Amino acid sequence: MTVRAVDRSEEIDVGRLREAGVEVVLGADDPELLDGMDLLVKSPGVPADAPLVTAARERGLTVWSEVELGSRLLSNPIIGVTGTNGKTTTSELLGAVFRAAGEPVAVAGNVGRPLTGLDGAIAEGAWIVCELSSFQLEDIDDLRPRVAVLLNLTPDHVDRHGTLEDYRVAKLRIFENQTPEDVAVVPRGFGEIPGSGRRVEFAADDALPAEPLVPGEHNRENAAAATAAARAAGISDEAIAEALRAFEGVPHRLELIREVDGIRFVNDSKATNPEAAERALSAYPPGIRLILGGSRKNSSYAGLAREAAARGVAKAYLIGEAADEIAEALAEAGVRFADSVTLEQAVNDAFEDSESGEVVLLSPACASYDQFRDFEERGERFRELVEAL
């Protein structure tokens, strides 16, 4: 069998691939690279209209996402978690729930570790909690989560999928292969979904085994979804309660960095769309100093601006290429703002303006690619700036 790895970059480290006998081709995407191939497995970051993917489909080759391959390599039961916002928090919370119950578990997928990376590294029968993005779900075939969770669905990634409907279709594919033996966890009142899984609904006001430690109504909603999924997997309420009381959240998601002169600095860099930033505002009292902005994603900021006004945001500090669009929405809603341009200046401006008892919240509502490699680098830079105050 011939395995060929292809990447447009010429600078990636391919030592381990070549040691494993993989033929590696860098800096090219010529369709001739598909000669003799039967299957193309693509990384989530590769769009469906990439030249090599398009050529593969034209040739009639099978195209899978990495998670489809992983699901075929592994016989373990999977809890799949998708949604526009809250996926990482809910996935890691579910991991904590299983550990509290003394059950073997691995958390993988969009959260960091690829699903295929668990092959040979996880006990047979152990559960896998797999965070699934629309980029991963758009190219599945037989992937069947025993428990599939949809947290929410709001406009996002239209720049990748083309339309909101295509984005929705990609997300809902998480349910399409479920049988009546499986469980589909969805928000209360959500519309029809594909597949035959037994439907279980959740909402932020559900009765929970314990109140979650992490703040915000949206995190209570995440906790309700995790509770429903854990119960479907046979986990006791006692273990769920233990995890809810102890789980502190994940880095870059309402992460308290430090308090300086009574001012709390919170890193919510993972809020890469307006709806995520709206949810973050609900976690704190009025008087927030809000750092917004980044690279454009064809998003509307009108709803976020109205929420900022309603939540009593003291002032917003704008950075990045989307600053002008956000400024227009904030001005329309009557929210004060400053054009800080860079994250460094925004932190300094917010610190100078803040009073004891207020919160400086980095919740950008945008992707980070205009100034940073990813949201993690943006969050780490925020941490560095705050620790230097």
C-alpha positions, -999 to +999 in steps of 0.1 A: +000+000+000+013+035-009+006+063+015+014+098+002+014+130+023+010+163+005+013+198+019+017+232+002+042+243+028+078+235+022+088+241+058+070+214+079+089+187+098+083+154+080+108+132+098+084+109+115+063+105+083+093+095+063+105+072+090+071+054+088+075+048+051+052+076+039+060+093+006+061+130+014+056+158-012+059+194-001+052+227-019+028+212-045-008+203-052-006+189-087-035+165-095-010+140-107-002+134-071-035+115-070-023+089-095-026+054-081-045+067-050-079+054-039-086+076-009-079+112+001-079+121+038-078+158+044-069+179+074-098+201+087-080+232+076-082+222+040-113+236+023-135+215+001-126+236-029-088+231-025-074+220-059-063+186-048-097+179-031-116+191-062-094+169-084-100+139-062-138+143-064-136+147-102-117+114-104-143+097-082-119+092-053-133+088-018-127+119+004-127+115+042-120+139+070-094+128+096-121+120+121-138+096+096-105+077+094-101+078+132-136+064+137-127+034+115-094+027+132-110+028+167-138+006+180-143+027+211-177+043+218-177+080+210-194+110+224-193+136+197-197+173+207-204+201+182-219+235+181-209+271+173-198+279+208-188+259+239-174+228+223-141+227+240-155+236+275-182+209+272-158+183+258-132+188+286-160+189+312-172+155+299-137+142+303-136+154+339-170+137+345-157+103+333-125+107+354-146+116+384-165+083+378-133+064+376-139+055+340-112+055+313-117+083+288-098+103+262-107+137+249-097+143+213-107+159+180-109+197+175-098+202+211-062+194+201-053+157+199-064+142+166-088+113+168-064+091+147-037+098+174-056+075+198-051+044+176-031+020+198-030+045+227-064+039+244-079+009+262-105-011+243-139-001+255-129+033+269-151+062+259-138+089+236-151+124+239-145+140+204-149+177+198-162+180+162-161+212+141-180+218+109-147+215+090-144+179+103-180+169+099-184+180+063-164+150+051-176+121+073-191+090+059-198+063+085-188+082+117-214+073+143-212+088+178-231+067+204-240+100+220-240+131+197-243+166+213-253+198+195-247+228+218-260+256+197-261+268+161-255+305+152-239+321+121-202+313+118-177+302+092-197+315+063-164+324+047-156+287+046-190+271+039-205+298+016-239+299+032-254+295+067-275+266+054-243+247+043-228+254+077-259+241+094-259+209+072-223+202+081-230+206+118-260+183+117-241+155+100-230+145+136-265+128+139-269+113+105-255+078+112-271+073+146-294+044+152-322+040+177-296+026+202-279+060+202-287+093+219-290+128+202-286+156+227-300+189+214-311+223+228-346+225+240-370+233+211-344+227+184-358+217+150-356+184+132-323+166+130-312+137+108-306+101+120-326+079+143-310+086+177-332+089+207-337+127+213-328+143+246-331+180+251-313+204+275-314+240+285-296+264+308-324+262+334-323+224+338-320+210+373-284+198+376-267+174+400-246+204+412-240+240+402-210+244+379-179+262+392-173+281+359-193+314+356-220+324+332-254+313+320-238+298+288-216+276+310-246+264+329-260+255+294-228+237+286-231+219+319-267+209+312-256+194+278-227+176+294-250+162+321-274+148+295-246+133+275-229+117+306-262+102+318-267+087+283-233+071+287-243+056+320-224+080+344-239+085+378-252+119+390-227+117+419-198+117+395-213+144+374-218+166+405-182+161+416-169+172+382-193+202+380-180+215+414-143+210+405-141+218+368-123+252+364-128+256+326-103+256+298-075+280+289-086+310+268-123+307+278-133+331+306-099+324+321-090+347+350-054+357+345-049+379+376-062+408+396-043+441+396-054+469+420-088+452+423-092+450+385-098+414+371-083+405+337-101+377+319-088+359+288-117+348+265-096+347+233-115+316+222-145+338+216-139+340+178-175+351+168-199+377+181-223+352+197-194+338+219-186+373+230-222+380+238-223+349+260-192+361+278-208+394+288-235+376+307-208+362+331-199+396+347-217+426+362-220+460+344-187+480+340-168+456+317-139+470+298-142+449+266-113+442+241-128+434+207-115+428+172-094+407+149-097+393+114-129+395+095-153+365+091-182+382+073-200+385+107-226+410+119-217+429+151-251+446+156-263+420+181-231+421+201-233+459+202-268+458+215-259+432+241-229+453+251-252+483+256-277+462+276-250+447+298-236+481+306-202+477+290-182+507+302-160+509+271-147+488+243-111+488+230-109+479+193-080+461+176-073+445+142-088+446+108-125+443+118-122+474+141-140+497+117-170+474+113-173+469+151-169+506+157-199+513+134-221+488+153-210+501+187-217+537+177-252+528+165-258+511+199-244+540+219-214+521+234-182+540+240-151+528+223-115+535+216-094+526+186-065+509+203-052+491+171-030+465+189-036+442+218-007+458+237-023+492+234-058+479+243-045+463+275-028+495+285-058+517+276-082+495+295-060+494+325-056+531+326-094+536+324-104+509+348-114+513+385-113+487+413-141+461+409-142+462+371-133+435+347-111+438+316-123+411+293-106+400+261-135+385+242-126+395+206-157+382+187-133+377+157-107+353+145-071+362+152-053+357+119-047+393+111-022+397+140-017+363+155-011+327+145-043+316+163-066+324+192-041+306+216-012+328+206-035+358+211-045+346+245-010+339+256+001+374+245-028+388+265-015+368+295+020+382+290+008+417+288-013+414+319+014+397+340+037+426+330+014+453+344 
